[in-house]
């Protein structure tokens, strides 16, 4: 690869920017990752090797200044530094922000969500009323979509290059849009210069590495601080002093669903947290005309707004910013991550392998998704495999095989691993015959000795009657019994202690997978599933993580059981990717399938069977988790936005 790029540089076949980058990458490509898309190829180290940069490595002191510093090691990864000391925030700054923002979610309103084509005229109407607007997008494709779909006719569109030296070319225009790509800070538009900010698209695709981590690895927690900072910085581009105010229009299903999440709101600055809640309530289940009226009240900043203002101020004082569930572990691991990246850049593979082991150890039992750890396990496989080839050391071959299996196991629910894994996998890393969830279920079934007894088994089967009812308590009890029959190592329900937002049933299959339930069986089959129900179901995974004190395994799912025949479009717009909708008859179908498998296994002498033997029986009846899970996943609530 190096020889090919070197020849391309010599023949002038790559851009000037790429030639400049090549001066730093040459002789170090083996320590980089290569990301390939149909538009571009990005070659870069996972973490920048700033230890070779004098300005980073040799000064007496470096000071990083930002209003949105967070936890989780984001700053250390971004700058390639193993340790950065954070100066405490001054008293009062942790509550009060600068200016007032009013968040508007057009795609959550009843009428615009039901007829998405009508959203564009509403957005154009808002932009025309504001006059000037700044539009922040994560990538060029999204920026082009905004210009084509939402920019009013006869509006002038400016780019970052056009205002780089002088913003007045934009602020002098009465009707103009400043459309920026992956630029969420560094632009100040106070007071009458701009009263409208448009955030379009989730700011997680700054380059191919970010897109890979977010879309393919699913390492959301690693990028959470970066995304949070961009949203907060972007939302504040037009509120630059205490008395300033601006509306913030949120567009794009991915960004809308992200900001609708309670845990994401709680991770924001307390003032933005309060503003997001007000904006969510003022958009969800409202009409676009209601929202238009609310915008008018906000823009007037008169007595009608005063009550809302008081609510925001009162709420912000009760909030404390909450770090994500994996922030502490990621912060601890980042020193080893930087050390490993630096060693890879320096071709010191033995030291890199030791550092990678520290990373995976620190993330193994952490309350953070394992998918980011799977990437480091894959890098461990690559390094150990390279060392094994160089030394012919069988122990290193075993180490490579162990890392391979660990990466495979922790990447459940993603597709990236099998796209980059070698065609000939290490013999010691050959996948076991059983899917990890299947194996966990079969081991639990063999250990559930109480269900071997006729009376206990009969009582479990009687739970089927609860799954035919519309009363919540019997139905939830039926789900708990169903989880036991499915082989969940833990199956429990809502404690019914009066606390809100608890799952109705939780199935834990050891460290392989969780299935979490929100039951709306009491609902009528008329009407549509609403946004708040879907939002509640999506939050159950994080609630269970708190209850269990552990991270949800990859590809864990939240299932919303409801007899309704349709999902409202606004619910699609706030849905998380792991939320699925199933109707009660499908749940009964799973119950009956498992019942037949249990009856057969008991008839064949379940107490004397091995894991492979009981798995063979369940496989015959299509009662392994890998066989009945697709029934629960036939109807994902989330769906990609229409092009």
BALUMFI-753972 format. One record per residue (C-alpha): residue in three letters; x, y, z. Coordinates in steps of 0.02 Angstrom, whole numbers, plus 32768, in hexadecimal, padded with zeros to 4 digits. Each point is the difference from the previous one (the first is absolute). Layout:
# BALUMFI-753972
ALAXYZ
...
END
This chain:
# BALUMFI-753972
UNK800080008000
UNK808E8077802A
UNK80547FE27F58
UNK7F5D80217FA4
UNK7FE180A4805D
UNK80B580357FEC
UNK7FF37FE67F43
UNK7F5B80607FFB
UNK80528092805B
UNK80937FFD7F88
UNK7F8A80097F6B
UNK7F948089804A
UNK7F647F938006
UNK7FC3803280AC
UNK7FCC80A88048
UNK8073807E8052
UNK7FAD7FDF80A8
UNK80217F467FED
UNK80B580217FCF
UNK80168066809F
UNK7FB37F75806A
UNK806E7F7F7FAB
UNK809B80568044
UNK7FC87FC980AD
UNK7FBA7F547FD2
UNK808E7FC07F94
UNK80547F678050
UNK7F727FF88080
UNK7F707FB87F99
UNK800F7F59805C
UNK7FD1805D809F
UNK7F64804D7FB3
UNK7F4E7FCE7FDB
UNK7FB880127F51
UNK7F49802E7FE9
UNK7FB67FE87F53
UNK7F5D80477FBE
UNK7FBF801C7F51
UNK803180B8800E
UNK80AA7FFC8052
UNK80897F9E8057
UNK803F803C80A9
UNK80A57FBF8046
UNK8027803980B0
UNK80367FBF80AB
UNK7F717FDE8078
UNK804880858076
UNK8071808C7FC4
UNK80B97FE2802C
UNK801C80AE8049
UNK80957FBE8064
UNK806380257F61
UNK7FBD80B27FF4
UNK806F807D805A
UNK7F74807B8022
UNK7FA27F76805D
UNK808E7FA18050
UNK808280828031
UNK7FAB809F8040
UNK8009803780B5
UNK7F4480038008
UNK7F6B7FE07F8E
UNK7F5480498026
UNK7F637FC07FAA
UNK7F6F807B8009
UNK7F4C7FCB7FE1
UNK7F57801D804F
UNK7FCD7F4B7FDD
UNK80897F92804B
UNK7FBC7F598037
UNK80317F588045
UNK80227F5A7FAD
UNK80AE80267FBD
UNK7FC0805B7F65
UNK807E808E8012
UNK80917F888019
UNK7FD17F9A7F66
UNK7FE8809B7F95
UNK80AB8047802B
UNK80607F5F801D
UNK802F802C80B3
UNK80047F7E8089
UNK7FCF8078808B
UNK7FAD80AB8003
UNK7FD7805980A3
UNK7F5480508003
UNK7FEB80A5805D
UNK7F5D80008065
UNK7F7180657FBA
UNK7FE380A38061
UNK7F6A80038073
UNK7F61802C7FA3
UNK80447FDA7F53
UNK7FC67F4D8013
UNK7F4A80397FFF
UNK7FEA80A07F9D
UNK8028800B7F47
UNK8008808F7F85
UNK7F5D80407FB9
UNK7F5F7FA07FE5
UNK7FDB7F7B7F7D
UNK7F577FB97FCC
UNK80127F537FB1
UNK7F807FD27F7C
UNK7FE77F4D7FC0
UNK7F94800C7F62
UNK800A7F457FDC
UNK7FAE7FDA80A7
UNK7F6180647FE1
UNK7F637F9D7FD7
UNK7FDC80467F54
UNK80B380117FBD
UNK80307F53803F
UNK7F667FB47FAC
UNK802580587F5C
UNK80BF80187FF7
UNK7FF4805B7F59
UNK7FAC8092805A
UNK8095801A8073
UNK8064805D7F7B
UNK7F80808D7FE7
UNK7FF5801680BE
UNK80BE800C800F
UNK8008807D7F70
UNK7F7980678056
UNK8065800480A2
UNK809F80327FA3
UNK7FA7808B7FA1
UNK7FB8804380A2
UNK80AE80038050
UNK805880527F6C
UNK80B17FC4801D
UNK80287F50803C
UNK809C7F9A8021
UNK7FF47F497FCC
UNK80757F80804D
UNK80137F557FAD
UNK80797F6F801B
UNK802D7FE17F4A
UNK7FF380487F51
UNK7F747F8A7FCA
UNK7F90803D808E
UNK802980B67FD8
UNK7FCF7FE47F4A
UNK7F5D7FAE8037
UNK7FD780998069
UNK801D80767F6E
UNK7F967F967F8C
UNK7F707FDB8077
UNK7FF4808B8082
UNK8052809F7FC0
UNK7F7C80807FC9
UNK8004803E7F4E
UNK8067809D7FE1
UNK80617FE080A1
UNK80BB80157FF2
UNK80697F728046
UNK80AD80218047
UNK808A7F828025
UNK808880078084
UNK808180337F7F
UNK7F9980987FCE
UNK7FF6804480B2
UNK80AA7FC7803D
UNK804980B08002
UNK7F6380688018
UNK7F577FC98046
UNK7FB180A47FCC
UNK7FE67FC07F4E
UNK7F7F7F8C804F
UNK7FBA80738088
UNK7FE5808C7F82
UNK7F837F947FA1
UNK7F4C8007803F
UNK7FD67F527FBC
UNK80927F888001
UNK803A7F588044
UNK80B07FDB803A
UNK800F7F457FE0
UNK80947FB28058
UNK80427F4D7FF9
UNK80517FB1809B
UNK801A80AE804A
UNK7FA9800F80A7
UNK806D80838054
UNK805F809D7FD6
UNK7F6D80617FB5
UNK7FB0808B806A
UNK7F5A804A7FC8
UNK7FBB80648093
UNK7F5B805E8012
UNK7FB080397F5D
UNK808A7FB57F96
UNK7FA47F59800D
UNK7F677FC0805E
UNK7FF57F507FB6
UNK80767F6C8006
UNK7FD97F627F9C
UNK80527F5F803A
UNK7FEA7F7D7F77
UNK80437F508016
UNK80597FAE8092
UNK80B0804A800E
UNK80567F568005
UNK80427FF47F4E
UNK808E807D7FFD
UNK806F7F867FA2
UNK80017F487FD1
UNK804B7FCD80A7
UNK7F728052805F
UNK7F817FB17F8B
UNK80507F568018
UNK8000800F80BE
UNK7F4D803E8008
UNK7FA57FA77F73
UNK805E7F5A7FF5
UNK80567FE080A7
UNK7F7280508063
UNK807C80518078
UNK7F8580888031
UNK8049801F80AD
UNK80AD80267FB7
UNK7FB680867F8E
UNK7F7D803F807B
UNK806A808F8044
UNK803080357F50
UNK7F4B7FFE7FC6
UNK7FC48057809E
UNK808280897FED
UNK7FD3801F7F4A
UNK7F46800A8027
UNK801C80798091
UNK807B80697F9E
UNK7F9480017F65
UNK7F61802D805E
UNK805B8095804C
UNK804080507F60
UNK7F7A80878007
UNK7FF5801980BD
UNK80A28059802D
UNK7FCE80658099
UNK7F8E7FED8098
UNK7F6D80607FB4
UNK800D7FB17F53
UNK7F807F867FBC
UNK7FEC7F907F68
UNK7F937F6F7FC6
UNK80547F5B7FD9
UNK7FAC7F967F79
UNK802A7F46800C
UNK7FF67F9F7F5B
UNK80297F4D7FD3
UNK7FBD7F60804C
UNK80A87FCF804A
UNK801780A5805C
UNK7F49800A8034
UNK80017F53804E
UNK80A880238053
UNK7FC780A08055
UNK7F5B7FB28034
UNK805D7F858070
UNK7FF8802A80B9
UNK80B27FC68020
UNK8043806E7F75
UNK7FA080968044
UNK80477FDA80AD
UNK80B17FFE7FB9
UNK7FEF80B37FC3
UNK802480A18061
UNK7F708015807D
UNK7FBC80987FA5
UNK7FFE7FA97F57
UNK7FB37F688057
UNK7F71806E803C
UNK7FEF80537F54
UNK7FFA7F577FA8
UNK7F767FC28073
UNK7F98809B7FDD
UNK801E7FEF7F46
UNK7FD47F478001
UNK7F5D801E805E
UNK7FD480937F8E
UNK80157F957F63
UNK7FCF7F4F802D
UNK7F497FDB7FDA
UNK7FE280B67FCD
UNK7FCF80447F55
UNK807680687F96
UNK7F8D8095801A
UNK80137FEA80BC
UNK80BC80017FEA
UNK7FF5809A7F8F
UNK7F9F805A8088
UNK80817FCC8083
UNK808A80437F91
UNK7FA780A77FF3
UNK7FF1800A80BE
UNK80BA7FD88012
UNK8036807F7F7E
UNK7F9980898052
UNK80537FDE80A9
UNK7F6A80508056
UNK7F957FD48096
UNK7FBB7F627FAD
UNK80B27FBB7FFE
UNK8025802F80B5
UNK7FAA7F67804A
UNK80637F8A7F8E
UNK809F805E802B
UNK7FDF7FE680B9
UNK7FE57F457FE4
UNK80A77FF17FA6
UNK805D80608088
UNK7FAB7F9D808A
UNK80247F587FAD
UNK80B680257FD6
UNK8024801D80B8
UNK7FC77F4F8029
UNK806B7FAC7F7A
UNK80B37FC58008
UNK80567FC97F61
UNK800D7F437FFB
UNK808D7FA57FAA
UNK7FD87F6A7F92
UNK80017F528051
UNK80AD7FD87FBD
UNK805680A88017
UNK80667FD1809A
UNK80417F5E7FB3
UNK802980567F5C
UNK805D8088805E
UNK80687F7C805A
UNK80247FA17F60
UNK803780967F98
UNK80B280058044
UNK801C7F4E7FC5
UNK7FAB80287F5A
UNK8078808F7FDF
UNK80947F948034
UNK7FC87F747F8B
UNK7FE580787F6E
UNK80AB804F801A
UNK80527F548005
UNK7FAA7FCB7F5F
UNK803D809F7FAC
UNK80B17FD8803A
UNK7FF67F497FC8
UNK801A7FC880B4
UNK7F847F727FF3
UNK802B7FA780A2
UNK7FE1809D8066
UNK7F6280217F9A
UNK7FBF7F52802B
UNK801C801F80B9
UNK7FA680A77FF7
UNK7F6E7FB57F9F
UNK7FEE7F7D8089
UNK7FF0808E807E
UNK7F7A80527F94
UNK7F967F627FF0
UNK80167FD980B9
UNK7FC480AD8031
UNK7F687FF47F8D
UNK7FD57F4A801E
UNK7F9180138098
UNK7FD680B67FE9
UNK7F5280467FF6
UNK801A802D7F4A
UNK7FD27FAA7F5D
UNK807C7F7A7FD1
UNK8004802F7F4A
UNK808C807E8015
UNK80617F7C805F
UNK7FE57F8B7F6C
UNK806280787F91
UNK80937FFC8078
UNK7FF57F428009
UNK80097FFB7F43
UNK809A806F8004
UNK80487F8A8083
UNK7FE17F707F88
UNK8058805E7F73
UNK8098802A806B
UNK800F7F52804D
UNK7FEB7FB07F55
UNK8089806F7FB8
UNK80757FD38090
UNK7FD67F477FEF
UNK802D80037F47
UNK80A480578026
UNK80337F8E8090
UNK7FA37F5C7FDD
UNK7FD2800280B8
UNK7F6B7F8A801E
UNK7FD08060809C
UNK7FEA809E7F9A
UNK7F967F9E7F85
UNK7F907FCE8091
UNK7FFC80B5803C
UNK7FC980377F52
UNK7F797F7B7FFF
UNK7FC1803780AB
UNK7FF580B67FC9
UNK7FA77FCB7F61
UNK7F797FA48061
UNK7FEF808F807B
UNK7FE9807C7F72
UNK7F827F8E7FAD
UNK7F9D7FEA80A1
UNK7FFD80B9802D
UNK7FD080397F51
UNK7F577FA78006
UNK7F7B80637FA6
UNK807980557F88
UNK803E7FD67F52
UNK80AC80518001
UNK805F7F6E804D
UNK7FD97F847F77
UNK802B80807F7B
UNK80B080198041
UNK80237F538049
UNK807C7F977F9A
UNK7FB77F7C7F8E
UNK80627F78805A
UNK7FE3801A80BA
UNK80777FB78081
UNK7FD87F4A8021
UNK7FF6801D80BB
UNK7F85808D7FE1
UNK7F827F997FA0
UNK7F52802F8036
UNK7FA77F85806F
UNK7F6D7FA17FB9
UNK7F84805B806E
UNK7FD980B87FF9
UNK8034805080A8
UNK7F4B8027802B
UNK7FCA7F507FD3
UNK80897FB5806C
UNK7FD680718093
UNK7F477FCE7FF1
UNK80257F457FF7
UNK807480078097
UNK7F7A805C8064
UNK7F7A7F837FCD
UNK806D7F71803F
UNK801C806080A2
UNK7F48802B801C
UNK7FDD7F628062
UNK7F5D803D804C
UNK7FAE7FFA7F53
UNK802F7F4A7FF2
UNK7F797FDB8082
UNK7F517FE27FB8
UNK7FA580798072
UNK807880917FE3
UNK80007FE17F45
UNK7F427FFB7FFC
UNK7FFA80A6805F
UNK8075804F7F82
UNK7F927FC77F70
UNK7F67804A8055
UNK805280AC7FE8
UNK7FC57FF57F4B
UNK7F55803A803D
UNK804E80A2803C
UNK804580227F52
UNK7F4E7FF77FBC
UNK7FC080878076
UNK7FFA80BC7FF1
UNK801E802080B9
UNK80B4803B801A
UNK80317F988099
UNK7FD47F527FBD
UNK804F802B7F57
UNK80A2803A8051
UNK80047F62806B
UNK7FE97F9B7F61
UNK809680577FB1
UNK806B7FD58098
UNK7FD07F487FF4
UNK801E80047F44
UNK80B080418022
UNK80217F6B8072
UNK7FC37F877F7A
UNK806F805A7F81
UNK80997FDD806A
UNK802280AC8047
UNK807A7FF68092
UNK7F9B808E804E
UNK7F4A80247FDA
UNK7FA880818069
UNK7F7780817FF2
UNK7FD180AD8039
UNK800D800580BF
UNK7F5F80678000
UNK804680718085
UNK7FB8809D7FB4
UNK80A080347FA9
UNK7FE9803A7F4E
UNK80557FC97F60
UNK80287F4E8038
UNK7FFD7F727F7E
UNK7F6D7F88800D
UNK80737F6A7FEA
UNK80BC7FE57FEF
UNK80537F647FB9
UNK80BB7FF08020
UNK805E7F7B7F9E
UNK80A380098063
UNK807780767FA5
UNK7FBF7FD27F53
UNK7F6080657FED
UNK7F7180598059
UNK7F4B80077FC9
UNK7F9D808A8056
UNK7F4480157FF6
UNK7F84808F8003
UNK7F507FB67FFF
UNK7F6C80657FC0
UNK7F8D7F6A7FF0
UNK7F71805F8051
UNK7FF780787F6C
UNK7F787FF67F7C
UNK802D7FC37F53
UNK7FC580A67FB8
UNK806C809C7FF1
UNK80BD80077FF8
UNK80957FE28070
UNK803A80AB803A
UNK80AB80518012
UNK7FFF800180BF
UNK7FE37F438008
UNK80917FE17F8A
UNK806E807B805E
UNK7FD87FA580A3
UNK802A7F567FB4
UNK80A6803E7FBE
UNK8031804080AC
UNK7FE87F568054
UNK80AB7FC27FC7
UNK805780898063
UNK7F8C7FE68095
UNK802F7F488003
UNK80B980297FF2
UNK7FED8066809F
UNK7FA07F758056
UNK807C7F7A7FCD
UNK809A806D801A
UNK80427FBE7F5B
UNK8003802D7F49
UNK7F807FB77F89
UNK80507F807F8C
UNK8008802A7F48
UNK7F5F7FE77F9E
UNK7F908007809A
UNK7F5080357FD2
UNK7F6880598049
UNK7F597FB57FCC
UNK7F5E80648003
UNK7F6B7F8A8006
UNK7F6180567FC4
UNK7F627FC87FA3
UNK7FFA80A07F9A
UNK80107FEE7F45
UNK806C80977FD9
UNK808D806C8041
UNK7FEB80BC7FF4
UNK808380557F96
UNK803A806A8093
UNK80267F5E805E
UNK806F7FC87F70
UNK805A80A6800D
UNK802F7FEB80B7
UNK801F7F447FFE
UNK80A87FB8802C
UNK804C7F797F93
UNK7FE87F758080
UNK7F4380168017
UNK7F8A7F827FAE
UNK7F437FF37FFC
UNK7FA77F598012
UNK7F487FD7800C
UNK7FC37F8C808E
UNK7FD57F6A7F8F
UNK80B87FF77FCD
UNK80317FF780B9
UNK7F887F6E8017
UNK804E7FAB7F6A
UNK80AC80088054
UNK7FB47FBC80A1
UNK7FB37F6B7FA5
UNK80A27FDC7FA3
UNK80637FFC80A1
UNK7F7B7F958055
UNK800E7F7A7F7A
UNK80BE7FFE800E
UNK7FFA7FF280BD
UNK7F817F727FFA
UNK806C7FA17F83
UNK80A0801C8064
UNK7FAD7FC880A2
UNK7FBD7F647FA9
UNK80B17FD47FC7
UNK8048801180AE
UNK803580B58014
UNK80667FE780A2
UNK80797F8B7FA8
UNK801980677F62
UNK809880687FCF
UNK7FFD80B17FBB
UNK80147FC47F4A
UNK7F787F7D801A
UNK7F7E80768048
UNK802E807F7F7A
UNK7FDE7F7D7F7B
UNK7F517FE58047
UNK7FDA80B98006
UNK804680177F51
UNK7F857F7E7FBE
UNK7F7080698042
UNK805080A67FC9
UNK8006803080B8
UNK80B3803C800E
UNK800E80BC8021
UNK805380177F56
UNK7F637FB37FB4
UNK7F77805C8060
UNK805680A9800F
UNK7FDA802A7F48
UNK7F477FF3802C
UNK8017808F807C
UNK806980647F86
UNK7F907FFC7F67
UNK7FC380B3801A
UNK8087807C8034
UNK7FB180A48036
UNK809680627FC2
UNK800E800E7F46
UNK807A80607F93
UNK7FC280A77FBE
UNK7FC580057F4D
UNK808180427F86
END
